[in-house]
Every structure is written in C-alpha cells, then in structure tokens.
Amino acid sequence: MPKPAGVDSPPTPAVGLGALLADRELELRLVVAGPEPAEVHGVHASEMADPSPYLLGGELLLTAGAGLAEPQAGPASGADDAADAYVRRLVGSGVAALGFGVAPLHAEVPAELVRACTRHRLPLLEVPPRTRFTAVARAVWRLMAEARTRELRRVTEAQQALAAAAARPDPVPAVLSRLAASLGGHVRLWPDGRAAGSPVPPEAPAVPAALDALLARVGRADGPATATDQADGRHLAAYALGRGGHGALGTATPARAPGDHTIASVAAVLLTLLTAERPAGTEAAALTRVLLGDPPAEALGPGPWYAVRASGAGDPQALAAALGTVLLDPAGPAVRLLTDREPAPQPGWRLGVSAPAGPAALAGADAQARRALDRAEAARTPLVRHTEPGLAGLVGEAEARAYAAALLGPLSPALRETLRAWLAHHGSWDRSAAALGVHRNTVRQRIARAAALLDRDLDDPDVRMELWFALTRTPQA
C-alpha cells in the first residue's frame, strides 16, 4: 500500500510482506492480496476500534478483532458497515497490511473483514493461534536489521567506488558511470547533458521532460539543494552542484532504496568539486587515499585546513557541498567536516570552526571545533570560530558582558574606575592615587566601600582575577 502524502519513509529498509509469509515458523497465511507487493516499516498491535491516531503509516497492524464488535441488532449489513469503516480508517492511515489473530475471540477471519479488505485492497494475513504477535514483531525487526546491514554495506562500497572513480584520469564520466551502476538507473548532468547508465525506456516518455524540469529547478542560484518527483513509474531526484547555480545532477531509477539518497549525495559532492572552476581534484584524491589506507596527514595537502563541527536537522551531504568538501563524518552527536575553505554560516545549522591548521594538527583542530560548537549552542548563534587560548576566549562575548554587569552592578562608575586603577597597579595605593588624581586615603576608602558592596575579599588573588576579567568586559566611564 502506498504511504499517505507527507509521511517520510524511515531510514531503515522496509520488509516485504513476502518475506514474512516465507517464514515457516510464523505460518502466516495470505487471505487478501494487495494490488502490489506491500512493504512493512513497523509492527503495531491494537484492539482499538480506531487505532489510526497512533499510526505513522507503513505498519503491519496486528489485531485479535476485539474492536470489531458484532452488532447487537439491526440489519445483517451492520457487521459489514463496521468492518468497512474500520478498514477504511486503516487505509487512510497508510497501514501496509492487517494481521488478524484467530482465537480466542474469533475462530476464523470474519467474512465481513475479508470483504472490506478486498474492497479497499488492503493486504490481510491470518495469524494462527500458535503464533504470538510478539513473534511476528521480532521477525519484522530481525528482517529489517538484516536489510539495514545489507544496505549499509552497499552504501559503503558505493562511496568507496565513487571516490576511486573521482581519482581516475577522466573523473566526471567515471563518477557518472559508477553512480548509474550503483543505483541501477539513468543519471545525467545539467546543463552540459553528459549522461550514463541505462537509457530511459520508450514506455516511459514523460521521464526525460520531468527530469529536465527537476534539474532546472535545483540548478538555479535560488533553487533548493535537492528535489524529487515521479514519472511513468520512475523515481526522479536532482541534486544541486554547490550553491550559485553551477549545475545539477539528476537520477531516474525504477526503484528507490533507502541508501540511494546518500550515494547520490556523495556523487553530487564529488561532481561539485570536479566541475568547479578552481582545481578541485586534491580533496577527492585525498578522500580516495584515506579510504585506501593512507593516514590523513599524508593524504591531505598542506592546507590550511578548518575542522568543523555542526549540529542541525539538515542533510550532512548538502552541508558538505555548501562548505566545498567531501571530507565528512556524519556519525555521532555532531557532524564533523574538514575543509580548505573558510566556512561561512549555513541555514539550519550551528557550526563550530577551528583555527586554520596543517594536516599534522587536525586532532587539536577537531577539539577546537568541538568547543566552538558548544559555545555556538549556548549562545544560539549560527557560527562560532575558535579563539586564542585564554579566559576571555573561553566565554562568549555576550555571556561575558552579562556576567560582568551582574557582578559589578552594586558599584558606582567612580568605584569601578577606582577598582580598575587599583587592580591595574597591583594594589598600590600611591600609584593608584596618582593615576586617578586623588588622595591615597580616597583610594583606600573607595576600595573598602567596593569590597563591602561586593562582599568579596579583595586580597584573594582569585577574586582579583575575576573582578579584572569583569572590568575588562565593561566599558570605562
């Protein structure tokens, strides 16, 4: 069953209903077949008459029929009406299939439910009494885990093959051919028209025009980073090659696997580098050498390089393309990148950026980027760059000013000026008095008054350091 519009497919590959039926331990029986092979994205058990508010779409819904109450009186069509309304709600929620457990409530799948599922083309399974619903759920999770492992392996192998293709003497056609083989479809560059893979079949005449429209859309300077569409049973996708309308990569495939977007995004980043006006083979070649076993310090050029940590809900591959790099690690709580371009703020992301560094100092640069991202998160600002070591550099300017204002709030401008001069002259009464143009006893009185208002021991070096930091973040009167 197709999922309702607006419901995103989970990143884990779906489980075909046929795989569940083939599991002999479950002994499931197909009572009603759907119009096309159903794909299960999850399992949910419910005896509610209307479980639709708790469904995301794509589930195998398991029930023993407690919610299908037999009509107490009335026409014989009452049971059919109740079953029809029940199935109609499930189909509206995007349920992939319905599993009905026979016994203890029903000796067999109710005929009215069979008729309703047939009418609404919802696949219906019979779950025998000896098969527990938890066994069905575990089988789905096991099959999903196996499928995810296979998909991750496919994505990893495709990424390595694309990186190797980017290092070939004629890299753009090599990357296009490798991408077409990985996706099992047709790929094309816009606007230069280079293509690879199986041509669009004659029985799908609308595909070329739809793909061209999609490519033109994302290829504009103000266009989206990616876009998708469908035409004549083909899945279409387009990826902008960088920002600024430099071109786009399009794909047309008969099927759409969960890892296809990741594979195509890697190809788009590589093609962005390979087709850019500046020489861009160094980064793709560096990625290739790293993947083939060289240490990063030997694979990368002299730099300078910027380590970047990023947090956000966007596509990491699109972020890498915007920052002009293919050196990306999307795993972990924050996305990590390495680029030889000075990063700029990116919509939908918070970035922590290291100081420029050479290849041998990348570990330290990554630590700088992590601390900078922490400050960006705390200040809710799009980008924070690493500052030189020191107390002032460890605290954001806004936080430092707010702290200083709170700490020095009890002091008048005259007392702040006196305290600043006294600390600057290391507690010397005479030199402080000379700098301020007042008598040394006036300085003593003001410092004593400041200590009382602050309720701090001004002979404590830690207190003096804290006050000096606050005074340097406060404009002088």
C-alpha positions as CSV (number, residue, x, y, z in Angstrom):
1,M,0.0,0.0,0.0
2,P,1.4,3.5,-0.7
3,K,2.0,5.6,2.3
4,P,0.0,8.8,2.7
5,A,1.4,12.0,1.4
6,G,3.6,13.9,3.9
7,V,4.8,10.8,5.7
8,D,8.5,10.3,5.4
9,S,9.9,6.8,4.8
10,P,12.1,5.6,7.7
11,P,15.8,5.3,7.0
12,T,15.8,1.6,7.7
13,P,14.8,-0.6,4.6
14,A,11.3,-1.9,4.7
15,V,10.4,-5.6,4.9
16,G,8.5,-7.1,2.1
17,L,5.3,-8.9,3.1
18,G,6.5,-11.9,1.1
19,A,9.5,-12.3,3.4
20,L,7.2,-12.7,6.3
21,L,5.0,-15.2,4.5
22,A,8.1,-17.2,3.7
23,D,9.0,-17.5,7.3
24,R,7.8,-21.1,8.1
25,E,8.0,-20.6,11.8
26,L,5.3,-17.9,11.7
27,E,2.9,-19.9,9.5
28,L,1.1,-16.8,8.3
29,R,-1.5,-17.2,5.6
30,L,-2.3,-14.5,3.0
31,V,-6.1,-14.1,2.9
32,V,-6.3,-10.9,0.7
33,A,-3.5,-9.8,-1.6
34,G,-2.9,-6.1,-2.3
35,P,-2.6,-4.6,-5.7
36,E,1.2,-4.5,-5.4
37,P,3.8,-6.1,-3.0
38,A,3.4,-4.5,0.4
39,E,6.3,-3.2,2.3
40,V,6.3,-3.2,6.1
41,H,8.1,-0.4,8.0
42,G,7.0,-1.4,11.5
43,V,4.6,-3.5,13.6
44,H,1.8,-2.3,15.8
45,A,-0.8,-4.3,17.8
46,S,-4.1,-2.7,18.8
47,E,-7.6,-3.8,19.7
48,M,-9.0,-0.3,19.4
49,A,-11.9,0.3,17.1
50,D,-9.9,3.3,15.6
51,P,-6.1,2.9,16.1
52,S,-5.4,5.5,13.3
53,P,-4.3,8.3,15.7
54,Y,-1.4,6.1,16.8
55,L,-0.2,5.1,13.4
56,L,2.6,6.7,11.3
57,G,2.0,4.7,8.1
58,G,3.6,1.6,6.8
59,E,2.8,-0.6,9.7
60,L,1.7,-4.2,9.9
61,L,-1.3,-3.8,12.2
62,L,-2.0,-6.9,14.4
63,T,-5.4,-7.4,16.0
64,A,-7.5,-10.2,17.5
65,G,-10.7,-8.5,16.5
66,A,-11.8,-7.2,19.9
67,G,-12.6,-3.8,18.3
68,L,-14.8,-5.4,15.7
69,A,-17.9,-5.7,17.8
70,E,-20.8,-7.7,16.4
71,P,-23.9,-5.7,16.0
72,Q,-26.5,-6.4,18.7
73,A,-29.5,-5.8,16.5
74,G,-30.3,-4.3,13.2
75,P,-29.9,-5.3,9.6
76,A,-27.4,-8.0,8.5
77,S,-25.3,-5.4,6.8
78,G,-24.3,-3.9,10.2
79,A,-21.2,-6.0,10.6
80,D,-20.2,-5.2,7.0
81,D,-20.6,-1.5,7.7
82,A,-18.5,-1.7,10.9
83,A,-15.7,-3.7,9.1
84,D,-15.8,-1.3,6.1
85,A,-15.4,1.7,8.4
86,Y,-12.6,0.0,10.3
87,V,-10.6,-0.9,7.2
88,R,-11.2,2.5,5.6
89,R,-9.6,4.2,8.6
90,L,-6.6,1.9,8.4
91,V,-6.1,2.6,4.7
92,G,-6.4,6.3,5.3
93,S,-3.6,6.0,7.9
94,G,-1.3,4.3,5.4
95,V,-1.3,0.8,7.1
96,A,0.8,-1.6,5.0
97,A,-1.2,-4.7,5.9
98,L,-3.6,-6.1,8.5
99,G,-2.7,-9.3,10.5
100,F,-5.7,-11.0,12.1
101,G,-5.1,-13.4,15.0
102,V,-7.7,-16.2,15.1
103,A,-8.7,-17.4,18.6
104,P,-9.6,-16.7,21.3
105,L,-12.2,-14.2,20.1
106,H,-12.8,-15.4,16.5
107,A,-12.5,-19.0,15.2
108,E,-11.6,-17.6,11.8
109,V,-11.1,-14.4,10.0
110,P,-14.5,-12.7,9.8
111,A,-16.1,-12.8,6.4
112,E,-17.1,-9.1,6.6
113,L,-13.4,-8.2,7.3
114,V,-12.3,-10.2,4.2
115,R,-14.9,-8.4,2.1
116,A,-13.8,-5.0,3.4
117,C,-10.1,-5.6,2.8
118,T,-10.8,-6.9,-0.7
119,R,-13.0,-3.8,-1.4
120,H,-10.3,-1.4,-0.1
121,R,-7.3,-3.5,-1.5
122,L,-5.7,-3.9,1.9
123,P,-3.5,-7.0,2.3
124,L,-4.9,-9.3,5.0
125,L,-3.0,-12.0,6.8
126,E,-4.3,-14.8,9.1
127,V,-2.1,-15.3,12.2
128,P,-2.6,-18.8,13.6
129,P,-3.3,-19.4,17.3
130,R,0.1,-20.8,18.0
131,T,1.9,-17.7,16.6
132,R,2.2,-14.9,19.1
133,F,2.1,-11.3,18.0
134,T,5.5,-10.7,19.6
135,A,7.0,-13.4,17.4
136,V,5.7,-11.6,14.3
137,A,7.1,-8.3,15.6
138,R,10.5,-9.9,16.3
139,A,10.6,-11.4,12.8
140,V,10.0,-8.0,11.3
141,W,12.7,-6.3,13.4
142,R,15.2,-9.1,12.5
143,L,14.4,-8.8,8.8
144,M,14.8,-5.1,9.0
145,A,18.1,-5.3,10.8
146,E,19.4,-7.7,8.1
147,A,18.2,-5.4,5.4
148,R,19.8,-2.4,7.0
149,T,23.1,-4.2,7.3
150,R,23.0,-5.1,3.6
151,E,22.1,-1.5,2.7
152,L,24.9,0.0,4.8
153,R,27.3,-2.4,3.1
154,R,26.0,-1.4,-0.3
155,V,26.3,2.3,0.6
156,T,29.9,1.9,1.9
157,E,31.0,0.0,-1.1
158,A,29.4,2.6,-3.4
159,Q,31.1,5.5,-1.6
160,Q,34.5,3.9,-1.9
161,A,33.9,3.1,-5.6
162,L,32.8,6.7,-6.3
163,A,35.9,8.1,-4.5
164,A,38.1,5.8,-6.6
165,A,36.3,6.9,-9.8
166,A,36.9,10.5,-8.9
167,A,40.7,9.9,-8.9
168,R,40.7,8.5,-12.4
169,P,42.2,10.5,-15.3
170,D,38.7,11.3,-16.7
171,P,36.8,11.6,-13.4
172,V,33.4,13.1,-14.3
173,P,32.3,10.3,-16.7
174,A,33.8,7.7,-14.3
175,V,31.8,9.1,-11.4
176,L,28.6,9.2,-13.5
177,S,29.1,5.6,-14.7
178,R,29.8,4.4,-11.2
179,L,26.7,6.2,-9.8
180,A,24.5,4.7,-12.6
181,A,25.7,1.2,-11.8
182,S,25.2,1.7,-8.0
183,L,21.6,3.0,-8.5
184,G,20.7,0.7,-11.4
185,G,19.3,3.6,-13.4
186,H,20.0,6.6,-15.6
187,V,22.0,9.7,-14.4
188,R,22.5,13.0,-16.1
189,L,24.4,16.2,-15.6
190,W,22.7,19.6,-16.2
191,P,23.3,21.8,-18.2
192,D,26.1,20.0,-20.1
193,G,24.0,16.9,-20.8
194,R,26.5,14.2,-20.0
195,A,24.7,11.0,-19.0
196,A,25.4,7.4,-18.0
197,G,23.5,4.2,-17.3
198,S,20.6,2.6,-18.9
199,P,18.6,5.0,-21.1
200,V,15.0,5.8,-20.3
201,P,12.8,3.2,-21.9
202,P,10.3,4.2,-24.6
203,E,7.4,3.2,-22.5
204,A,8.3,6.0,-20.1
205,P,8.0,9.0,-22.4
206,A,7.3,11.5,-19.6
207,V,10.6,10.8,-17.7
208,P,13.0,13.0,-19.7
209,A,10.8,16.1,-19.6
210,A,10.1,15.6,-15.8
211,L,13.8,15.1,-15.1
212,D,14.8,18.2,-17.1
213,A,12.3,20.3,-15.2
214,L,13.6,18.9,-11.9
215,L,17.3,19.6,-12.9
216,A,16.4,23.2,-14.0
217,R,14.7,23.8,-10.7
218,V,17.6,22.8,-8.4
219,G,20.2,24.2,-10.8
220,R,19.1,27.8,-10.3
221,A,21.1,30.0,-7.9
222,D,17.9,30.4,-5.8
223,G,16.8,26.8,-6.2
224,P,16.6,24.1,-3.5
225,A,19.5,21.8,-2.8
226,T,17.6,18.7,-3.7
227,A,14.2,17.8,-5.2
228,T,12.3,14.6,-6.1
229,D,9.5,13.6,-8.3
230,Q,7.9,10.5,-10.0
231,A,7.0,10.0,-13.7
232,D,5.9,6.8,-15.5
233,G,6.9,4.6,-12.6
234,R,10.4,6.1,-12.4
235,H,11.8,7.7,-9.2
236,L,13.4,11.0,-10.1
237,A,15.8,13.0,-8.0
238,A,18.0,16.1,-8.6
239,Y,20.9,17.5,-6.5
240,A,22.4,20.9,-6.9
241,L,26.2,21.0,-7.6
242,G,27.2,23.5,-5.0
243,R,25.4,26.9,-4.5
244,G,25.1,29.6,-7.0
245,G,23.5,27.8,-10.0
246,H,26.6,25.8,-11.1
247,G,24.6,22.9,-12.3
248,A,22.8,19.8,-11.1
249,L,22.9,16.0,-11.1
250,G,19.8,14.0,-11.9
251,T,18.8,10.4,-11.4
252,A,16.0,8.3,-12.8
253,T,15.6,4.8,-11.3
254,P,12.9,2.1,-11.4
255,A,13.1,1.6,-7.7
256,R,14.2,3.8,-4.7
257,A,16.3,2.1,-1.9
258,P,16.9,3.9,1.4
259,G,20.6,4.3,0.7
260,D,20.2,5.8,-2.8
261,H,20.0,9.4,-1.5
262,T,23.2,9.0,0.4
263,I,25.0,7.5,-2.6
264,A,23.7,10.2,-4.9
265,S,24.6,13.0,-2.4
266,V,28.2,11.7,-2.3
267,A,28.4,11.7,-6.1
268,A,27.0,15.3,-6.2
269,V,29.7,16.5,-3.8
270,L,32.4,14.8,-5.9
271,L,31.0,16.3,-9.1
272,T,30.7,19.7,-7.5
273,L,34.5,19.6,-6.8
274,L,35.3,18.1,-10.1
275,T,33.3,20.6,-12.2
276,A,34.2,23.7,-10.1
277,E,36.2,26.4,-11.8
278,R,39.0,26.1,-9.3
279,P,41.2,23.0,-9.4
280,A,39.4,20.6,-7.1
281,G,41.0,17.2,-7.6
282,T,43.0,17.4,-4.4
283,E,40.1,16.8,-2.0
284,A,38.6,13.9,-4.0
285,A,42.1,12.4,-4.3
286,A,42.7,12.9,-0.6
287,L,39.4,11.1,0.2
288,T,40.4,8.3,-2.1
289,R,43.8,7.8,-0.4
290,V,42.3,7.9,3.0
291,L,39.7,5.3,2.0
292,L,42.5,3.2,0.6
293,G,44.5,3.3,3.8
294,D,46.8,6.3,3.9
295,P,47.0,8.4,7.2
296,P,45.1,11.7,6.8
297,A,48.3,13.7,7.4
298,E,49.9,12.1,4.4
299,A,46.8,12.1,2.2
300,L,45.9,15.8,2.6
301,G,47.6,18.8,1.1
302,P,49.4,21.3,3.3
303,G,46.3,23.4,3.9
304,P,45.5,25.4,5.8
305,W,42.5,23.3,6.9
306,Y,39.5,24.0,9.0
307,A,37.9,21.4,11.3
308,V,34.1,22.0,11.6
309,R,31.6,20.5,14.0
310,A,27.9,21.0,13.1
311,S,24.6,20.4,14.6
312,G,21.2,20.7,12.8
313,A,18.4,18.8,11.1
314,G,19.6,19.3,7.5
315,D,21.3,16.9,5.1
316,P,25.0,16.5,6.1
317,Q,25.9,15.8,2.4
318,A,24.3,19.1,1.4
319,L,26.2,20.8,4.2
320,A,29.5,19.3,2.9
321,A,28.7,20.5,-0.6
322,A,28.0,24.0,0.7
323,L,31.3,24.1,2.5
324,G,33.1,22.8,-0.5
325,T,34.4,19.5,0.8
326,V,33.9,15.7,0.5
327,L,35.6,15.1,3.9
328,L,32.6,14.3,6.1
329,D,31.8,12.2,9.1
330,P,28.1,12.3,9.7
331,A,28.1,9.7,12.6
332,G,28.0,10.8,16.2
333,P,26.1,13.5,18.1
334,A,27.6,16.2,15.8
335,V,28.6,16.2,12.1
336,R,32.3,16.5,11.6
337,L,33.9,18.0,8.4
338,L,37.3,19.1,7.1
339,T,37.6,21.8,4.5
340,D,40.2,24.0,3.0
341,R,37.7,26.9,2.6
342,E,37.0,29.3,5.4
343,P,33.4,28.2,6.5
344,A,30.5,30.6,6.5
345,P,27.2,30.3,8.3
346,Q,24.8,27.8,6.8
347,P,21.0,27.9,7.1
348,G,19.6,25.3,9.5
349,W,23.0,24.6,11.1
350,R,25.1,25.7,14.1
351,L,28.8,25.5,13.3
352,G,31.9,25.4,15.4
353,V,35.0,26.2,13.4
354,S,38.7,25.6,14.4
355,A,41.6,27.9,13.7
356,P,43.4,27.2,10.4
357,A,45.7,24.2,10.9
358,G,48.0,21.9,9.0
359,P,47.4,18.2,8.4
360,A,49.5,17.2,11.5
361,A,47.4,19.3,13.8
362,L,43.9,18.0,12.8
363,A,43.2,16.3,16.2
364,G,43.7,19.6,18.0
365,A,41.7,21.4,15.4
366,D,38.8,19.0,15.9
367,A,38.9,19.7,19.6
368,Q,38.8,23.4,18.9
369,A,35.8,22.9,16.7
370,R,34.0,20.9,19.4
371,R,34.5,23.7,22.0
372,A,33.4,26.3,19.4
373,L,30.2,24.3,18.7
374,D,29.5,24.2,22.4
375,R,29.7,27.9,22.5
376,A,27.5,28.3,19.4
377,E,24.9,26.1,21.0
378,A,25.0,28.0,24.3
379,A,24.7,31.4,22.5
380,R,22.2,30.1,19.9
381,T,24.3,31.6,17.1
382,P,24.9,30.1,13.6
383,L,28.7,30.0,13.8
384,V,31.4,30.4,16.4
385,R,35.1,30.4,15.5
386,H,37.9,29.2,17.8
387,T,39.6,32.0,19.6
388,E,43.1,32.0,21.0
389,P,43.6,30.3,24.4
390,G,42.8,32.5,27.4
391,L,40.0,33.1,29.8
392,A,38.3,35.7,27.6
393,G,38.4,33.3,24.7
394,L,36.6,30.5,26.5
395,V,33.5,32.6,27.2
396,G,31.3,34.1,24.6
397,E,31.3,37.9,24.5
398,A,27.6,38.2,25.2
399,E,27.8,35.9,28.3
400,A,30.9,37.7,29.5
401,R,29.2,41.1,29.3
402,A,26.1,39.8,31.1
403,Y,28.2,38.3,33.9
404,A,30.3,41.4,34.3
405,A,27.2,43.6,34.5
406,A,25.7,41.4,37.2
407,L,28.9,41.1,39.2
408,L,29.7,44.9,39.1
409,G,26.1,46.0,39.4
410,P,26.5,47.3,43.1
411,L,29.4,49.6,42.2
412,S,29.0,53.2,41.0
413,P,31.1,54.4,38.0
414,A,33.5,56.1,40.4
415,L,34.0,52.9,42.4
416,R,34.5,50.9,39.2
417,E,37.1,53.3,37.9
418,T,39.0,53.2,41.2
419,L,38.9,49.4,41.4
420,R,40.2,49.2,37.8
421,A,43.1,51.5,38.6
422,W,43.9,49.8,41.9
423,L,43.9,46.3,40.3
424,A,46.0,47.6,37.3
425,H,48.6,48.9,39.7
426,H,48.7,45.6,41.7
427,G,47.1,47.1,44.8
428,S,49.5,50.1,45.2
429,W,47.7,52.9,47.0
430,D,50.2,55.6,45.8
431,R,50.3,54.7,42.2
432,S,46.6,54.2,42.0
433,A,46.0,57.7,43.6
434,A,48.4,59.3,41.1
435,A,46.7,57.7,38.2
436,L,43.3,58.8,39.4
437,G,44.4,62.3,40.6
438,V,43.1,61.8,44.1
439,H,44.5,61.4,47.6
440,R,45.7,57.9,48.6
441,N,43.2,57.9,51.5
442,T,40.4,58.4,49.0
443,V,41.5,55.3,47.2
444,R,41.6,53.4,50.5
445,Q,38.0,54.5,51.3
446,R,36.7,53.7,47.8
447,I,38.3,50.2,47.8
448,A,36.9,49.4,51.2
449,R,33.5,50.6,50.1
450,A,33.7,48.4,46.9
451,A,34.8,45.4,49.0
452,A,31.8,45.9,51.3
453,L,29.3,46.3,48.4
454,L,30.7,43.3,46.6
455,D,31.0,41.2,49.8
456,R,34.3,39.9,48.4
457,D,37.8,39.6,49.9
458,L,39.9,41.8,47.6
459,D,43.2,40.3,49.0
460,D,42.2,37.0,47.4
461,P,44.0,36.5,44.1
462,D,41.1,34.6,42.6
463,V,38.7,37.4,43.5
464,R,41.1,40.0,41.9
465,M,41.3,37.9,38.7
466,E,37.5,37.6,38.5
467,L,37.0,41.3,39.0
468,W,39.7,42.2,36.5
469,F,38.0,40.0,33.9
470,A,34.6,41.6,34.6
471,L,36.1,45.1,34.4
472,T,37.7,44.4,31.0
473,R,34.3,43.4,29.7
474,T,32.7,46.6,30.9
475,P,33.2,50.0,29.1
476,Q,35.0,52.6,31.1
477,A,33.1,55.6,32.2
